[in-house]
């Protein structure tokens, strides 16, 4: 084995051990990241029932424009909400990366249209800041701000997303 390869492997092993010990001493939050428009958001992984490719849905009259309708998922009729429209972002047509995230909180369940799924994310409590004071009153959907090496992401409150106002 070359000395460069040995150095890389040792460095990687050291980082893995260091990161493992850091994570053990702090609470870990597991999230799933996704893109809406130009921003990355995340929700706790335990609130996800499943992630599916778009399926047929039926429009329901007299609902807000962000409620696209209802869809049938294995015998359960679930409301479908377009997060672009709910967040006042210009709507776009579904494409190959579009997904529906079916979220649950207790008995509440709904499907949400997202532009793109990113990755499973593990953040320690020190990497999550509370929502800024200016957003707490108006935008009750934000649970916190996740800090990563090259970016930040908005962590959403599933219980607020699932509140029915239609």
LOVOMI-924203 format. One line per 3 residues: number of its first residue (from 1); their letters; for each residue x, z negated, y negated of C-alpha. Coordinates in steps of 0.02 Angstrom, whole numbers, plus 50000, padded with zeros to 5 digits. Layout:
NUM> a> X/Z/Y  ...
END
This chain:
1> xxx> 50000/50000/50000  50065/50043/49827  50104/49903/49706
4> xxx> 49975/49972/49583  49838/49965/49714  49891/49789/49764
7> xxx> 49886/49734/49582  49712/49808/49558  49646/49725/49716
10> xxx> 49719/49557/49667  49648/49569/49492  49478/49616/49561
13> xxx> 49481/49471/49684  49531/49351/49545  49390/49412/49433
16> xxx> 49264/49396/49574  49318/49218/49612  49319/49172/49428
19> xxx> 49148/49248/49398  49077/49164/49554  49133/48992/49495
22> xxx> 49068/49024/49319  48899/49074/49388  48888/48922/49501
25> xxx> 48910/48805/49354  48776/48888/49247  48596/48940/49277
28> xxx> 48579/49123/49321  48431/49228/49264  48397/49383/49366
31> xxx> 48315/49524/49270  48271/49707/49290  48321/49819/49145
34> xxx> 48228/49971/49083  48228/50091/48936  48085/50123/48815
37> xxx> 48131/50245/48678  48310/50206/48627  48307/50021/48672
40> xxx> 48342/49923/48831  48223/49786/48884  48219/49670/49033
43> xxx> 48096/49560/49126  48125/49425/49257  48140/49502/49429
46> xxx> 48017/49375/49502  47876/49448/49396  47892/49620/49472
49> xxx> 47773/49663/49611  47844/49837/49631  47914/49989/49542
52> xxx> 47837/50158/49582  47843/50339/49528  47696/50393/49421
55> xxx> 47532/50418/49513  47361/50480/49459  47263/50368/49342
58> xxx> 47088/50373/49269  47058/50354/49082  46941/50212/49033
61> xxx> 46836/50238/48875  46835/50115/48730  47008/50043/48764
64> xxx> 47157/50042/48645  47264/50200/48649  47406/50111/48739
67> xxx> 47291/50078/48889  47309/50242/48983  47177/50193/49110
70> xxx> 47171/50122/49285  47256/50170/49447  47227/50126/49628
73> xxx> 47373/50045/49716  47332/50015/49899  47153/49966/49862
76> xxx> 47188/49866/49704  47129/49939/49539  47262/49902/49409
79> xxx> 47264/49937/49221  47403/50054/49162  47484/50018/48994
82> xxx> 47604/50134/48902  47739/50022/48828  47793/50160/48707
85> xxx> 47621/50158/48627  47606/49968/48635  47773/49953/48544
88> xxx> 47723/50088/48418  47851/50215/48479  47806/50399/48481
91> xxx> 47731/50439/48653  47816/50563/48767  47768/50657/48924
94> xxx> 47816/50586/49092  47974/50657/49169  48080/50633/49325
97> xxx> 48144/50463/49263  47974/50391/49214  47920/50242/49319
100> xxx> 47776/50120/49328  47826/49937/49340  47687/49834/49416
103> xxx> 47707/49659/49343  47619/49500/49392  47601/49325/49323
106> xxx> 47486/49219/49430  47325/49319/49454  47362/49436/49308
109> xxx> 47430/49605/49358  47457/49770/49267  47561/49927/49277
112> xxx> 47674/49975/49132  47744/50148/49098  47931/50145/49059
115> xxx> 48047/50289/49016  48187/50244/49136  48240/50105/49252
118> xxx> 48418/50045/49220  48482/49907/49335  48466/49734/49406
121> xxx> 48547/49614/49282  48616/49439/49307  48641/49336/49149
124> xxx> 48698/49157/49132  48604/49042/49014  48748/49055/48889
127> xxx> 48720/49244/48881  48539/49224/48826  48495/49178/48648
130> xxx> 48318/49127/48596  48211/49254/48505  48253/49260/48319
133> xxx> 48140/49148/48212  48077/49298/48114  48007/49375/48273
136> xxx> 47928/49222/48353  47766/49224/48255  47733/49411/48244
139> xxx> 47808/49472/48407  47764/49341/48534  47821/49455/48675
142> xxx> 48006/49416/48658  48075/49278/48766  48257/49299/48718
145> xxx> 48403/49414/48681  48526/49450/48821  48708/49475/48769
148> xxx> 48818/49589/48874  48994/49654/48847  48943/49817/48763
151> xxx> 48759/49794/48721  48614/49677/48696  48443/49685/48775
154> xxx> 48274/49614/48732  48201/49501/48867  48012/49512/48867
157> xxx> 47883/49379/48911  47780/49447/49055  47636/49327/49021
160> xxx> 47620/49401/48845  47629/49580/48907  47490/49542/49031
163> xxx> 47372/49463/48902  47214/49566/48895  47157/49619/48723
166> x> 47047/49760/48786
END
